[in-house]
């Protein structure tokens, strides 16, 4: 068996049959392939097809031989790679920002709770001001603390599937074949 065939058998692939190159792009965008927006249907189909695939995969397009054009295919490959890389970078930055915000919220919450504890410890005799400070600081501290944990644990987790999809597609190999 040839080396290329063995390699292809080990690499999971997504195969999509196209009628023409426009199937990959939005019908509403008249720009050239190098700048054109990708079709939402195309992205949904690729995301669905890649869900159970390994991190390294191939995206293969089948097209009728008479409709194939090497120049257009190189433009489309480049456009797809740029799209996937750009969205991966954006989502990665958003996720890191969400986690950073969560950590800051946690620290602010702990600081507010520490300050409320300090007020109770230092000013043992309760006055209107100390009672107000404790009533104000404790719920604020707990709010920031729990909201920070929510951002770190749950909001970042919601972003992970899209981030993994764009990473997987950015690293994928893209090829065109005649059907």
C-alpha positions in Angstrom: 0.0 0.0 0.0 1.3 3.4 -0.8 2.4 5.8 2.0 -0.2 8.4 1.0 -3.0 5.9 1.0 -2.0 4.6 4.5 -1.8 8.1 5.8 -5.2 9.0 4.5 -6.7 5.9 6.0 -5.5 6.9 9.5 -6.6 10.6 9.2 -10.3 11.1 9.7 -12.0 13.0 6.9 -15.0 15.0 6.1 -16.1 14.7 2.5 -18.5 17.2 1.0 -19.9 17.0 -2.5 -20.2 20.4 -4.2 -22.1 21.4 -7.3 -19.8 24.3 -7.7 -17.5 26.5 -5.6 -20.3 28.8 -4.7 -21.8 26.1 -2.4 -19.1 27.0 0.2 -20.0 30.7 0.3 -22.8 33.0 1.1 -25.2 33.7 -1.8 -25.5 37.3 -0.7 -21.8 38.1 -0.9 -20.6 39.1 -4.4 -16.9 39.5 -3.5 -14.2 37.3 -4.9 -13.5 33.9 -3.3 -10.5 35.3 -1.4 -12.8 37.7 0.6 -16.2 36.2 0.4 -18.2 35.2 3.5 -18.7 31.5 4.2 -22.1 30.0 4.0 -23.8 29.4 7.4 -25.1 26.1 6.0 -21.6 25.1 5.0 -20.2 26.0 8.5 -23.0 24.2 10.2 -22.5 21.0 8.1 -18.8 21.0 8.7 -19.2 21.6 12.4 -21.7 18.8 12.7 -19.5 16.4 10.6 -16.4 17.2 12.6 -18.0 16.7 16.0 -17.0 13.1 16.5 -13.7 13.3 14.6 -10.2 13.4 16.0 -8.3 16.7 16.3 -6.4 16.1 13.1 -8.6 15.7 10.0 -9.0 16.4 6.3 -11.7 18.4 4.7 -12.2 17.1 1.2 -14.5 18.5 -1.5 -15.8 16.5 -4.4 -16.5 18.5 -7.6 -17.3 17.5 -11.2 -14.0 17.4 -13.1 -15.1 20.0 -15.8 -15.9 22.6 -13.1 -12.6 22.4 -11.3 -10.2 25.3 -11.4 -6.8 25.1 -9.6 -6.6 28.9 -9.1 -10.0 29.1 -7.5 -9.3 26.1 -5.3 -6.1 27.7 -4.0 -8.0 30.9 -3.3 -10.8 28.9 -1.5 -8.3 26.9 0.6 -6.6 30.1 1.7 -9.9 31.7 2.5 -11.1 28.8 4.6 -7.8 28.6 6.5 -7.9 32.4 7.2 -11.5 32.1 8.3 -10.9 29.3 10.7 -7.7 30.8 12.1 -9.3 34.2 12.6 -12.3 32.8 14.4 -10.1 30.5 16.5 -8.0 33.5 17.5 -11.1 35.6 18.4 -12.7 32.8 20.5 -9.4 32.0 22.2 -9.0 35.6 23.2 -12.7 35.8 24.4 -12.3 32.6 26.5 -9.0 33.8 28.1 -10.7 37.2 28.8 -13.7 35.4 30.4 -11.4 33.4 32.6 -9.4 36.5 33.5 -12.5 38.4 34.4 -13.6 35.4 36.5 -10.3 35.4 38.4 -10.6 39.2 39.0 -14.2 38.7 40.3 -13.0 36.0 42.6 -10.2 38.2 44.0 -12.5 41.2 44.4 -15.1 38.9 46.2 -12.4 37.5 48.6 -11.1 41.0 49.2 -14.6 42.3 50.1 -15.3 39.4 52.4 -11.9 39.9 54.0 -12.7 43.6 54.5 -16.1 42.7 56.0 -14.4 40.3 58.4 -11.8 42.9 59.3 -14.5 45.5 60.1 -16.3 42.9 62.4 -13.0 42.0 64.1 -11.7 45.5 64.7 -14.9 47.2 65.5 -16.5 44.7 67.9 -19.0 47.2 69.2 -21.6 47.4 66.5 -22.6 50.8 65.3 -24.7 51.9 62.4 -21.7 52.4 60.2 -20.1 49.1 61.0 -23.4 47.2 60.6 -24.0 48.9 57.3 -20.5 48.1 56.0 -20.8 44.4 56.9 -24.3 44.3 55.3 -22.9 46.0 52.2 -19.6 44.1 51.9 -20.6 40.5 52.7 -23.3 40.0 49.9 -21.0 41.9 47.5 -18.1 39.7 48.3 -20.2 36.5 47.8 -21.7 37.9 44.6 -18.3 38.6 43.1 -16.9 35.3 44.3 -19.7 33.1 42.9 -20.0 35.1 39.7 -16.3 34.7 39.2 -16.6 31.0 39.6 -19.5 31.0 37.1 -17.4 32.7 34.5 -14.4 30.4 35.1 -16.3 27.1 35.2 -19.5 27.5 33.1 -19.2 30.4 30.7 -15.8 29.4 29.5 -17.1 25.8 29.1 -19.9 27.1 26.8 -17.2 28.5 24.5 -15.1 25.4 24.3 -16.9 23.4 21.6 -16.7 26.3 19.1 -13.1 26.9 20.0 -12.2 23.3 19.5 -14.1 23.3 16.2 -12.2 26.2 14.8 -8.9 24.9 16.1 -9.6 21.5 14.5 -10.5 23.1 11.2 -7.6 25.5 11.2 -5.2 22.6 11.6 -7.0 20.5 9.0 -5.9 19.7 5.5 -8.2 20.9 2.7 -8.2 19.3 -0.7 -10.4 19.2 -3.8 -11.0 16.0 -5.8 -13.0 15.1 -8.9 -16.1 13.0 -8.4 
